[in-house]
């Protein structure tokens, strides 16, 4: 345990159609390192991303104000876009560092392919329509990271069909290039898939390293 981190807290935000349970492994590691945690469950497919950010604000705001130190964010997939929207609308005064795992910051061609399909619309809801590379997608938000941001991209896939839709290296859902965001502090590519990256030891190591040092362990 690292007692020096007890003053800081970490907000964990899962991806679309997932729950807080997908982030429990990460949360456990953060707690062992002395961080306080807020692992949020939210209705990812019921509202658009901006509305979700507003709905989560009261809980995140209370958590931020309860901390003596910084509030950090660790996210998976769409959770990264939700964090971008949240910071743009409700930036905490004590904002610390942000680590995004597999974020579709420039949208995903997988969404482009499926977005007009009725089943996709039903399952993924309003937020699902915001995950593409089109003008409604996150690439059009024009926000620049003015905070310490580390992004982890995966380059392994077991989803041959979806990978065939994506330009360049990808994790089965998001291209490596799409994870990037202007103003980011650091970026690292790991041999992991999109859906399972948050469970992988290299991802957990790099996430903790960035929270501690403000950069990734490129020698690790």
N, C-alpha and C positions, 0 to 999 in steps of 0.2 A: 504493500500500500504506500502511496505517496501522500503524506499528510499535507504537503504544500498545496495540493489541489483541492482541498476540502472547501475552499471558499468559492470555487468555480462550479458551474453547472452545465449540463449538456442536455439539449432538447433533441430527441430522436424522432424523425419523421419518415414513415414507411412509404412505399410506392403505391400506385393505383392497384386496386383489387387485392391489396395485402392488408395486414393488420399490425398492431404493435407487437404481436407475437414474433413477427419476422425479425424484430430488432432486439429481442430479449438477450441473445448472446452478446451482442455489442454492449447492451446496457449493463450486463453483469460484469464485463471487463472494466467498464468505466467506473463502476462502483468500487471494484477492487482497487482501482488506482486512486480512489478517494474523491471522485467527482460525485456531486449530486446529479440526479437524472430526472428527466420528464419525458417518458416514453408515451407519446400521444397516439390514441386511436382516433381516426377521423373518417367520415363517410366519403371516401375518395371519389366515388362515382355518382354522387347525388347533386353536387354543385360544381360550378366552375372554379378555377384555381383561385381567383381573386376573392370569391365568396368564402372559400375554405380558409383562406388566410385571415379574413375578418372574423370568422367563427372561432378560430383558434386563438385569436388575440387575447381575450380575457385570461385564459389559462397560462399562456406564455408570459404575459405581462406580470401576472402575480408571481410566477416563478422567478422572472428576472429581478423583480423588486425584492424578493426574499433572499437573494444572494449577496454576499459580501464582496464577491469577486465578479468575474466575467461570465456571460452566458454564451455558450458555444452551440452550434447546430451541427448535427451529423445526420445525413440523409441518404436515402436510396431512391434512385430513379426519379419519379415525379415528385418525390419529397424535396428534391433539389429545386424544382421549379416553384414549388409551394414556398420554399424558403426565400427565393428571389422575390416573389410577390410580397411575402410578409415583410421582409426588410425594406422594400420600396415603400410600403404603406405604414409600417409600424416599427421602424428601426429602433431597437433597444439602446438606451443611453450607454449601457455597459456591454455592448456587443463585443464578443471575443472573436474566435475563429470559426470558420465553416468548412466542413469536409463533405463533399458530394460524391457519392458512389454511383457511377453509371447514369449521370443525369442527361436527359435529352435536351441539352441547352439550345441546340439549333434544330430541334425537332427530329422525328424519326420517320424514315420511309415506310416502316411497317404500319404506322398510323395512316400515312398517305394511302396505302393500299386498302386498308380496311375501313376507313372512317365513314364511308357511305353505306356500309353493310348494316342491315337492321339489327342483327344480333350484336355486333360491335357497339352500335349506338345504345342498345338496351343495357348491355353489361357495363360499358365504360362511361356512359353518361356525358354530361357537359364537359367535364375535364378531359375526357378522352378525345374530344374534338380539338383540344388545344395542344395536342402532342405531336402534330405533324410539322412538316417543313414549309407549309404554306404561310400566307400573310397573317393568318390567325394564330400561327404557332409562336413558340417562345423566341424564335430568332428575330421576331418583329418587335419585341418589347423594348429594345434599344437601351436596356440598363447596362451599366458598367459596374463591375465589382469594386466598390470603394472600401472594401473590408478584406481581411486576410482570408483568402479562399484557396483551398486545395481540392483538386479534382482527381478522382481515381477512375480510370477507364479500363474496361476489360477487352481482351482481344481473342478470347476463346469462345467457340460456339458449338452447340450440338443441334441447333435449329437450322438445318441446311436451307429450307425453303425461305424463311424470313431473312436469312443472311444473303440469299441471292437477290433480295430487293434493295440491299444496303450498299452504298458506295464505300469502298475501302475496307479496312479492318474493322471488325465489329464484335460485339458480345452476344449476338443473336437477336438483339432488339435495337441497339443504338450503336452508331459508328463511333470510332475513337474520335474523329474530328468533331462530331456533333456534341461531344461532352464539353468541349472548350467554351470558355466565356471570356470576353474582353475584360481585362483587369485582374484576372486570376493570378494568384501568387505563385502557385506551383501546380504541376500536372504530372501524373505518372501512369504508365500503362502496365497492367498486371495480367498474367495468364489465367483469367477467371471469366466465367459466364455471367450474364446479366442477372438471372434469377437467383443465383446462389452466392453472389460475390460477398454479401454481408456476413456470411458464415466462415469465410476462408481466412486462415491465419495471416497470410500476407496482407490482406485488406485490413484486418483488425490492427496489425502491427503498424501499417502506414497511417491509419487513421489516428491512432494514439500518438504516433511520432509527430504528426502535423499539429495536433492539439498542444503538444508540449513545446515544439521547436519552431512552429510557423513555416515548416518546409517538410518535404518528404525525405525518407531515408533512401536515397538513390544508390547507396552502396549495400543496402540490405537485401 
